[in-house]
Each structure stands twice: as structure tokens, then as C-alpha cells.
Amino acid sequence: MSITFRVSAECRSRTTITSHSRSNVGSALYEREYITTRQHRYLRRNGIILHRAMDSMRCDRNSTNYEVSDDQSDKRPAERGTGNEYYVHYEGTDRRLDEWAQRSQIQKILVQRNTLIDDDRRKITRVRKRTHIDMIESPNSHSSIDDERTALEKEHEQVTRVKHIERIRYGNYEIDTWYFSPYPDDYGKTHSLYICQYCMRYMKFERSYRIHLHECRRKEPPGIEIYKEKSMSVYEVLGSNDKVYCQCLCLLAKLFLDHKTLYFDVEPFLFYVLCEVDSRGAQMVGYFSKEQGNPDGNNLACICILPPFQRSGYGKFLIQLSYEISKREGLIGSPEKPLSDLGKLSYRSYWSWAVLEVLRTCSKISITDLSRRTAIHVNDIIETLHSLKLTRYWKGDHVLYVTQRFLLHCWKTGVAKKPRLLLRPRLLRWQPR
């Protein structure tokens, strides 16, 4: 099935679609399609959704006829009203911005040739064109490893590209989701999901959710409470002992993490669940998982803080906890790579603070000693020092070059910002098994 509509010459710059049936939508522009992040924010702020030209649209740049084809996998019955909803992706942006929209909400930006000026558009010179051709034709330009990685990334993108669950009800919060999560059966295809903040059980209907909250006897995570400070607690949960709880926890986290593959095989993992505690119980706000006996020395496999509780210091608190556990185990730790964009920012900030805290009190120290005192892997320390521009090449070797003036500059500018929530090791009731 396809929809054909006509655009008059005077309306080529912007046209509203009024048909009730909608096609797969995304973002692209029709001539040479380019759009900057700044333009995307403007369009999104003004309620304008751009159509994907690659798959769903066939157009002749010399004609005013545009034909839009329907992709059955990207449409569903509207939650409210009549007609269908179609899946929207904004080209060049993170998939967490993806959403479902009705056709009445969709406006087209039809850009005539040479009418859109893109600040980020790069001029294609003969040198750049020749370089591009050489890269394509070079037999050694891509290794088999790169090809395999690309194939896996494409497969992951194809499987997870459509986010059916748009929002969840979690305690007193209604949270917009970011990514696809493989909830089983019809639960993964519903518009909204209701999740108990104590036992992680998920439901499709509000009535079932309210009944469950009244009857749910669990008011805290399973496992052992290993840390308590004021209204904050951390529980250690074994995936092998509480499999269903940990699986539900992973499915919830996947709604806010793009590259996460741990959903159901939770037995080899430990989960450290952070909770806010009040008179009603201990509500999960975030967690990190860790594989037991990891051969690569990773002290963290996955970390997630739910959106309503972000920017509260919980992320860095869990990072501190992971390294404190590594210290007690007598190990040097590092998180599994790749990190998400938010995870990368949190780790870089923590590493900078931890390293500079040690350097502030030491006049002479090696990178190995830095690693031993912080439990941070040598490679992560070197990466942090390079980012802070603290390494110098002297007599054939890399050395640290730190002055008190530079340290003072780091504290003032927030480069090495002290975590909002500091872990108190004496409150951690945990010893290696």
C-alpha cells in the first residue's frame, strides 16, 4: 500500500500531511539531505517531524509527486483516536529520541535545490573525492574483524530499531523510554508498561498494577543489604538465587541502555541494587551488575540509573562502590567496554577526581602505584592522564608533570569535581567470599 500526494510549487518548503494513514517516518531532506543538530532541535521544538527519504520515500527531484510506501513493521493502531501510528527516527541523532506519531502530527519539509544552507556541510574537493574513492577501492581498507563488527552492529540495529514501549509507570513516575527492550509476548508490543518498584514485576494494565501494589508483599530487593546511609541502601543480589527478579531488572534497564545484551542469562552475575528508602519501602533507583570470576578483570558489566533519579550523584556512587569492592578483593578493576555516552562521562569524571586526589597528596608516584591505590586499571589511568594533559615525553619515556597550580585549576573549573555522594567505606558491610 502506498500514499501519493501532490505538492504545489508555492508549498514546497513546508507541507502538512492530513491523511489518516501514515508511513514509516524518520528524518531526512529531499535534495542532498543534510541536517544539523541545531536544526533538528528547532524542528522538534516546533513540532515538525521530518520524513525518512531512504526507505519509505521515492521522489523525483524534478517532479512534485512524492510516493510514500507503508512498512508494516513500523506501524500500529493508534493508542488514542483512529488510524495508525508510525515510528519516527531523527536522522543523525541518538535513537533515544525515537517516538511514535500520528500522521496529523507529521509535517514535511520539502527543500528545493540550493535552498537549505547547512553550516556543517562539507565541500567535496577533488582531493577528498579521490581519498574517498581510494578508501572504497583499497583491498586492505577493511579487515575481516571490522566487517564482522559492522555486521553485528547492523544486526543489533535491525533487531532493536523499533521501540514499541513508549513509557512506563514506575512508582510515582511516568517515564518516557529510550530504547527497545525484549519483553516477552504482548508485553513488548504494548504502548505503556506498569512496573512495580519493589519486585520489578511488569503489567500491561493500570487496574492490574493497582491491585498488585496493594497485594505485593515485597518492599525491598531480595538479597543482602550491604550498605546503608540515611535514606540510601545497597543490596547485593545473586542472579543464581533470584533469577526472575534479576531478569526483570535487566529488561527494565534495557529500556534506557542501547547496547545491552544481558537479559535472561543472569546466573553468573551479581547485582548491586541502589534504593531510596522511605516509610513505604526501598525503591530501586539504579544498579550495577558484575560477572563473578570475570577473566578480564572487569569489576562492572552494566550500570543504569533510571532517568528520574539521574543527576543526583547515584551513578558515581555506584562507580565508587565497584572500585571499593575491587580494593577489598585485592584486584585492579575496569568496566566492560564499550561504555554508553552517559557512562563514559561519569567514568571520566570519577577517574579524573580519583587520580588527582592521590596526586594532590603525593610528590612522587608511578602510574603502577596510582593504579594500586585507586584500583583503577593502568590503561584507564593513562587515558585519564592524557585527557588531562598531564603526561610529558622525557628521555624516551612518558612521565607525569603535575603542579599545584594545575591541581588548583582543576578544582576550580570542575574538571576533577568531587562526587556529590561520597562512599563511606566503614559503612560497607562486605567481604570477599
Secondary structure as UniProt FT lines:
FT   STRAND          2..6
FT   HELIX           9..11
FT   TURN            12..13
FT   STRAND          15..16
FT   HELIX           37..45
FT   TURN            46..47
FT   STRAND          57..59
FT   TURN            61..62
FT   STRAND          65..69
FT   HELIX           72..74
FT   STRAND          75..77
FT   STRAND          84..88
FT   TURN            91..92
FT   HELIX           95..97
FT   STRAND          99..102
FT   HELIX           103..105
FT   STRAND          107..108
FT   TURN            113..115
FT   TURN            119..120
FT   HELIX           126..137
FT   TURN            139..140
FT   HELIX           144..160
FT   STRAND          167..170
FT   TURN            171..172
FT   STRAND          173..176
FT   HELIX           185..189
FT   STRAND          192..195
FT   TURN            197..199
FT   STRAND          202..203
FT   HELIX           206..215
FT   STRAND          224..229
FT   TURN            230..231
FT   STRAND          232..238
FT   TURN            239..241
FT   HELIX           243..254
FT   TURN            255..256
FT   TURN            267..268
FT   STRAND          269..278
FT   TURN            279..280
FT   STRAND          281..291
FT   TURN            292..293
FT   TURN            295..296
FT   STRAND          298..300
FT   STRAND          302..305
FT   HELIX           307..309
FT   TURN            310..311
FT   HELIX           314..329
FT   STRAND          333..335
FT   HELIX           341..361
FT   HELIX           367..374
FT   HELIX           378..387
FT   TURN            388..389
FT   STRAND          391..394
FT   TURN            395..396
FT   STRAND          397..400
FT   HELIX           404..413
FT   TURN            414..416
FT   HELIX           425..427
//
